Amino acid sequence: MPRALVLGVGNILMQDEGVGVRVVEWLQSRYRAANVTLLDGGTMGLDLLHYLPETDHLLIIDAVNSGASPGDLTVLTGKDVPAFLGTKISPHQIGVTDLLATAQLMGYTPPEVVILGVQPRSMQVGLEMSPEVEAAVERLGQMALHQLEQWGYHPVPLPAPH
């Protein structure tokens, strides 16, 4: 049975930089799917490598500096997913591109990788995201659910808390 990893990365102490983690939290509180792992990858960088060998579908959610307006969404698939150390799409020091490049060198790259991102407004120290990025959390969550459906996973809503 195929396995998917939804990986939210970023630093929640740096405003919009933590959006990937916030989207995974949103998903964890609302949905479950067989053979799908929802993981708060935070700023773990290369420590995330051990999750990749058994992963068939990798969905990464992150702040992506695409040069767009704050809150604008980006989807990277196939050859658009940067996998070389020189290309930085995220503000992390050891980031998504380093993880993917190392995975490629080690033969751990999942067959399908998609990155969902949002253009950050502020990367200053602080716990609150900008209004534009905060508004994008649910949209990114819905995009993640749609991607999982396209891959053949079927997220189901959790019962509403009483």
N, C-alpha and C positions, 0 to 999 in steps of 0.2 A: 504494500500500500504506500503510495507517495506521501511524503511529509513536507509540510510548509513551515517556515519560520518567518514570523512577522517581527521585525527588529526595530524598535524605536531607539534612536540614539540622540545624544545631546546632553548638555549640562543645564539642569533645571535652575542652577544658581545664577545663570546668565541670561535672564529674560527669554527672548525668542529662541535662543539656542536650545532650549529644552523642549521644543514642540514635539519632537519624535517620541519622547518619553510620555508626554501628555496624551498623545494620540493612542499609544498602547494602553495607557491607563483607562482611557475612554472605552476602548474595545474590551478590555478585561472586565469592566464593570457591566457590560451589556450583552456580550456574545461569547459563545463557545463553538468550537468545531472540532470534529474528530481529526486527529493527525495534524493539527495546527498548534504550534507553540507561539504564544504572544510573550515577547521578552523585552523587558526594560534593559537595554544595553548601555544606557547612560553614557559614560565616557570610557568604557572598558577597552576600546580599541582592539588591539591584537589578542587580548584575552578572550575575545569572542570566537576565535578560530575553531575551537573544539566543537562548536555547535554546527559547523558547516558540512563536515563529511557525510552526514546522514540526511542532509537537506536536499530535496528535489526542487523546491520553489522558495526563493528568498525574496521577501518584500521588506525593503528598508524605508523607514520614514524618518526624515531629518529636515533641518533647516538647510536650504540650498541657496547659495548666493548665485542667482542666475542673472542678476542685473535688472530684474523686473521690479514692479512696484511692490511695496510691502503687502503681504497677504496673498500675492499671486501664487498659484500652484504650478508645479513642474512635475512631469512624468518622464522618467528616463528608462528606456528599455533597450535590449539588444546591444548593438554597437555603441549606443549613446551612453551606456553605463561605463564611466571611466574606470579603468582597471590598472592604471599605471601611476607610480608614485609621484610623478610630477604634476598630475592634474588634481587640483583641490576643488571639490564642489561644496565642501562643508568647512566651517571654521575650526574644526577640531585639529589639534596638533597631530595626533595619531588618529586618523579618521577613517571614514568609509573607504576612500580610495586605497589607503594603505592596507586595510583589512582585505579588500578584494584583490589587490595585487599580490599580497602574500598568499592568499588562498589559491590564486592561480598558479603561483610558483610551486605550491605544495600539492597541487592536483585536487584541491578541495572545493573548487568553484561549483556551486549548484548549477544544474542545467539551465534554469531560468532565474534571472535576477531582474527585479523592477525596483526603482527608487521613486518614492513619492516625496516631494519636497514642497516647502513653502518659502518664499522670499522673506527673510527676517527684516524687521525695522530696527530693532535695538538689540545689541549684544552686550549691554552694560551689566554690571553686577546688580542682581535684583531677582525676586521671585515672580513678579508679575509680568506676563507677556503683554506685548503691545495689543491694542484692540484688534488690529488687522489680523494678527497671527492667532490670537485667541479665537476669533471668528472662524478661522480656517480649521480648527481642531476637528469639529464634527464633519466638515466636508472631506478632510483627509481620511477620517475614520470610515466614512461611506465609500470613498474610493478604494480603501483597503478591502472592505467587504466585497465590493464589486470585483476586484482583482482575484480574491480568493474564489469567488463563484466561477470566474472565467477559467481558473485552474482546476475546477472540479470539486472544490471543498464547499461545504454547505454550512456556513455559520448560522446558528440558531440563537434567537434572543433568549436571554436569561429571564426568569420570572421577575416581575417588578417587586422590589422590596416593599414590605408592609410597614 
